[in-house]
Amino acid sequence: MSRRKASKPKTARMPAPEPVERAAICPIAKMAGRLREVRAVSYALDRRVSETPVPLRGGYPINYLENAVRHSREEESVIRDYIAATRAASMEGAAMQLVELLIRLEQVAEVGDEQSSGCAYRASIRMIYSILHVVEEYCATSLADLIDRRFDNGHLDPWLPVDLRLAWLAAEAELEEAEA
């Protein structure tokens, strides 16, 4: 017997498509299977490289295996960058972004390289806001009302057009001046 929570009543928003429909249209969720396949190939190739006898390591067979590992890792990297750069449209996509976010944060902690840290930070911000947009669609209350006013700061949201973000920032500055 399945225990599912009853759906929360929606505020004045368009009804969200059914979860199956949302996952089918979410570009990130569509990549889940391919990412699993690529990782499986990478792990299998890594195992073959590590199990190759030492005398063959300087020969062609090991070079082909190592090259195949590099190709597989590069494809995984492209998929992971796609996940970080695409806005989620389903809970499945948001969940994949959470996992990617954790991986990126681990990289920031390990690397310490300023350029890599900056890229990982910006990718993390994109994924956080993407996840928040999906979560907010399923909440009866806006995140700004539910959690904190900072989530209502549109100028921080990388998914909004720059001109809209700048206008939002200017309006906030005018409000602060009027309150002072």
Secondary structure, DSSP 8 states (H G I E B T S, - for coil): -----------SS-----HHHHHHH-HHHHTHHHHHHHHHHHHHHHHHHHHS-GGGGGSHHHHHHHHHHHHHHHHHHHHHHHHHHS---SHHHHHHHHHHHHHHHHHHHHH--HHHHHHHHHHHHHHHHHHHHHHHHH-SS-HHHHT-GGGG-GGG-TTS-HHHHHHHHHHHHHHHHHH-
